[in-house]
Amino acid sequence: MRVGAAALVLAGGSGSRVGADRNKVYLPVAGRSVLAWSVDALAGAPGVGPVVLVVRPEDHVHVRRLLDHEVDHAVEVVDGGATRQASELAGLRALAGRIGAGEVDVVLVHDGARPLVGPALVAEVLRVARASGGAVPGLVRTDLAVTDGTTLSAPVRLTAVQTPQGFRAAPLLAAYERAEAEGFAGTDTASCVERFAPGLAVHAVPGDPRNIKVTYPHDVDVVAGALTGTRSVP
């Protein structure tokens, strides 16, 4: 039996902050949609087997176009839920049989709005998750400030968390099923794991400055420039 990793690519969200008339992951950038770049980055990574694309039901027309004309790898599609956590659980349940059979030992969870993720980061997250239990990439930021509601404090060291986040598959699925049963809503994958799989050792790994998330109109231009080699990521 061949054992490998699987990836969930989350394609929820909207186009409100980016000023688009559709879900931002279907916006065109450098000849393809944002999501197509993200999917192929995970699907083409060494050691990654099945890729499950978790989508909004109302986006099916965009998904069909993506699968027919943009993505170069085989992808499984499932409908997500009303929240990120519900969507992740839907994706994990699509893998449950293979996780239970031992065919999938690690799951990588990636935002479809991060099209610049590189193979080195994917490989490192997979390596650490497989060796230790979990891996979360992030960048330490010293140019941010926090406020107590009335005054702005001095800049502090904060971590900007990225994806993919990787975890051993069986404990991850069990944690999400427990969270669903108990009505717990976490802020991200790691928070759910921390609460319901406390024995899983989750390690921070260095993120990649290029691995930005498309959120605002400027981000689309930055991604397009990075993909065509005409602009570097700040």
C-alpha positions as CSV (number, residue, x, y, z in Angstrom):
1,M,0.0,0.0,0.0
2,R,1.3,3.4,-1.0
3,V,1.1,6.0,1.8
4,G,1.1,9.7,1.0
5,A,-0.2,13.1,1.9
6,A,-3.4,14.7,0.7
7,A,-4.3,18.4,0.3
8,L,-7.4,20.4,1.0
9,V,-7.7,23.6,-1.0
10,L,-10.3,25.9,0.4
11,A,-12.2,28.1,-2.1
12,G,-14.6,29.9,0.0
13,G,-14.7,33.6,0.6
14,S,-16.0,36.4,-1.6
15,G,-14.9,39.3,-3.7
16,S,-16.0,42.1,-1.4
17,R,-12.7,43.5,-0.2
18,V,-11.0,43.0,-3.5
19,G,-13.8,44.9,-5.2
20,A,-14.8,42.0,-7.5
21,D,-18.2,40.7,-8.7
22,R,-17.3,37.1,-7.9
23,N,-15.4,35.0,-5.4
24,K,-11.9,36.4,-5.5
25,V,-10.3,33.0,-6.1
26,Y,-11.8,32.9,-9.6
27,L,-10.3,36.3,-10.7
28,P,-8.0,36.0,-13.7
29,V,-4.3,36.6,-13.0
30,A,-1.5,35.9,-15.4
31,G,-3.7,33.9,-17.8
32,R,-5.4,31.7,-15.2
33,S,-7.6,32.1,-12.2
34,V,-6.0,32.6,-8.7
35,L,-7.4,29.3,-7.7
36,A,-5.9,27.4,-10.6
37,W,-2.4,28.5,-9.6
38,S,-3.1,27.5,-6.0
39,V,-4.5,24.1,-6.9
40,D,-1.7,23.2,-9.2
41,A,0.9,24.3,-6.7
42,L,-0.4,21.7,-4.2
43,A,-1.3,19.0,-6.7
44,G,2.1,19.1,-8.4
45,A,4.1,19.0,-5.1
46,P,6.2,15.8,-4.5
47,G,4.6,13.5,-2.0
48,V,1.1,14.9,-2.3
49,G,-1.5,12.5,-3.7
50,P,-5.2,13.3,-3.7
51,V,-6.2,17.0,-3.8
52,V,-9.7,17.9,-2.6
53,L,-11.0,21.3,-3.7
54,V,-13.7,22.6,-1.3
55,V,-16.0,25.0,-3.0
56,R,-19.2,27.0,-2.5
57,P,-22.2,25.5,-4.2
58,E,-23.0,28.8,-5.9
59,D,-19.6,28.7,-7.6
60,H,-20.1,25.5,-9.5
61,V,-20.0,27.2,-12.9
62,H,-16.6,28.7,-12.1
63,V,-15.4,25.3,-10.8
64,R,-16.4,23.6,-14.0
65,R,-14.5,26.1,-16.1
66,L,-11.5,25.7,-13.9
67,L,-11.4,21.9,-14.1
68,D,-12.1,21.9,-17.9
69,H,-9.6,24.6,-18.9
70,E,-7.2,25.7,-16.2
71,V,-6.0,22.9,-13.9
72,D,-3.4,20.5,-15.0
73,H,-3.9,17.8,-12.3
74,A,-6.7,15.6,-11.2
75,V,-8.8,17.2,-8.4
76,E,-11.7,16.0,-6.3
77,V,-14.5,18.5,-5.6
78,V,-16.7,18.7,-2.6
79,D,-19.2,21.4,-1.4
80,G,-18.1,23.2,1.7
81,G,-20.2,24.5,4.6
82,A,-21.2,27.9,6.0
83,T,-17.8,28.4,7.9
84,R,-14.2,27.6,7.2
85,Q,-14.3,24.9,9.8
86,A,-17.3,23.2,8.3
87,S,-15.6,23.4,4.9
88,E,-12.5,21.7,6.2
89,L,-14.6,19.0,7.8
90,A,-16.4,18.4,4.5
91,G,-13.0,18.0,2.8
92,L,-11.7,15.7,5.6
93,R,-14.8,13.5,5.4
94,A,-14.1,13.1,1.6
95,L,-10.7,11.6,2.7
96,A,-12.0,9.7,5.7
97,G,-11.9,6.2,4.0
98,R,-8.4,6.7,2.8
99,I,-7.3,8.1,6.2
100,G,-8.8,5.1,8.0
101,A,-7.2,2.7,5.6
102,G,-3.8,4.3,6.2
103,E,-3.4,5.5,2.6
104,V,-3.3,9.2,3.7
105,D,-1.0,10.0,6.7
106,V,-0.8,13.8,6.5
107,V,-3.3,16.4,5.3
108,L,-2.2,19.8,4.1
109,V,-4.8,22.6,4.3
110,H,-4.3,25.5,2.0
111,D,-6.1,28.7,1.2
112,G,-7.1,28.9,-2.5
113,A,-6.3,32.6,-2.4
114,R,-2.6,32.0,-1.9
115,P,-1.4,31.3,-5.5
116,L,2.3,31.9,-4.9
117,V,3.0,29.1,-2.5
118,G,6.2,27.5,-3.5
119,P,7.4,23.9,-3.5
120,A,10.0,24.4,-0.8
121,L,7.4,25.6,1.7
122,V,5.0,22.8,0.9
123,A,7.8,20.3,1.3
124,E,8.9,21.7,4.6
125,V,5.4,21.7,6.0
126,L,4.9,18.2,4.9
127,R,8.2,17.0,6.4
128,V,7.6,18.6,9.8
129,A,4.0,17.5,10.0
130,R,5.0,13.9,9.2
131,A,7.8,13.9,11.7
132,S,6.2,15.8,14.5
133,G,2.5,15.8,14.1
134,G,1.8,19.3,12.8
135,A,3.4,22.3,11.1
136,V,2.2,25.9,10.7
137,P,4.1,28.4,8.6
138,G,4.4,32.0,9.6
139,L,6.4,35.2,9.2
140,V,7.5,37.2,12.2
141,R,6.4,40.8,11.7
142,T,8.0,43.7,13.5
143,D,6.3,46.5,11.6
144,L,2.9,45.9,13.2
145,A,1.3,47.6,16.2
146,V,-1.5,46.6,18.6
147,T,-4.0,48.8,20.3
148,D,-5.7,48.6,23.7
149,G,-8.8,50.3,22.3
150,T,-7.7,53.8,23.1
151,T,-4.0,54.2,22.4
152,L,-1.5,52.7,20.0
153,S,1.3,50.7,21.6
154,A,4.9,50.3,20.4
155,P,5.4,47.8,17.6
156,V,5.6,44.2,18.8
157,R,6.7,40.9,17.3
158,L,3.7,39.3,15.8
159,T,3.4,36.2,13.5
160,A,1.5,36.4,10.3
161,V,0.3,32.8,9.9
162,Q,0.2,31.3,6.4
163,T,-0.9,28.1,4.7
164,P,-0.6,25.3,3.9
165,Q,-0.9,24.0,7.5
166,G,-0.1,20.3,7.8
167,F,-1.2,17.7,10.3
168,R,-1.2,14.0,10.8
169,A,-4.4,12.9,9.1
170,A,-6.1,10.6,11.6
171,P,-5.8,12.9,14.7
172,L,-6.9,15.9,12.5
173,L,-10.1,14.1,11.3
174,A,-10.9,13.0,14.8
175,A,-10.4,16.5,16.2
176,Y,-12.7,18.0,13.6
177,E,-15.4,15.4,14.3
178,R,-15.2,16.1,18.0
179,A,-15.4,19.9,17.3
180,E,-18.5,19.3,15.2
181,A,-20.1,17.2,17.9
182,E,-19.4,19.7,20.6
183,G,-20.3,22.8,18.6
184,F,-16.8,24.3,18.8
185,A,-15.8,26.9,16.3
186,G,-12.0,27.6,16.0
187,T,-10.3,30.5,14.2
188,D,-8.2,28.2,12.0
189,T,-7.1,24.6,11.6
190,A,-4.4,24.8,14.3
191,S,-6.9,26.1,17.0
192,C,-9.1,23.1,16.5
193,V,-6.1,20.8,16.7
194,E,-4.9,22.5,19.9
195,R,-8.2,22.0,21.6
196,F,-9.2,18.5,20.5
197,A,-5.8,16.9,19.7
198,P,-3.6,18.3,22.5
199,G,-1.1,15.4,22.2
200,L,-0.2,16.4,18.6
201,A,3.0,18.4,18.6
202,V,2.5,21.3,16.2
203,H,5.6,23.2,15.2
204,A,6.1,26.6,13.6
205,V,8.1,26.7,10.4
206,P,9.4,29.7,8.6
207,G,6.9,31.1,6.1
208,D,7.6,32.6,2.7
209,P,7.3,36.3,2.0
210,R,6.0,35.5,-1.5
211,N,3.2,33.5,-0.2
212,I,0.7,36.3,0.1
213,K,-3.0,36.0,0.3
214,V,-5.2,37.8,-2.3
215,T,-7.3,40.1,-0.2
216,Y,-7.3,43.6,-1.7
217,P,-7.1,44.9,-5.3
218,H,-3.4,45.7,-5.0
219,D,-2.7,42.0,-4.2
220,V,-4.0,40.9,-7.6
221,D,-1.5,43.2,-9.3
222,V,1.3,41.9,-7.1
223,V,0.5,38.3,-7.8
224,A,0.3,38.9,-11.5
225,G,3.7,40.7,-11.5
226,A,5.3,37.9,-9.5
227,L,3.9,35.2,-11.8
228,T,5.1,36.9,-14.9
229,G,8.4,37.9,-13.5
230,T,7.8,41.6,-13.8
231,R,7.4,42.4,-10.2
232,S,8.7,41.2,-6.9
233,V,6.6,40.6,-3.8
234,P,7.3,43.4,-1.2
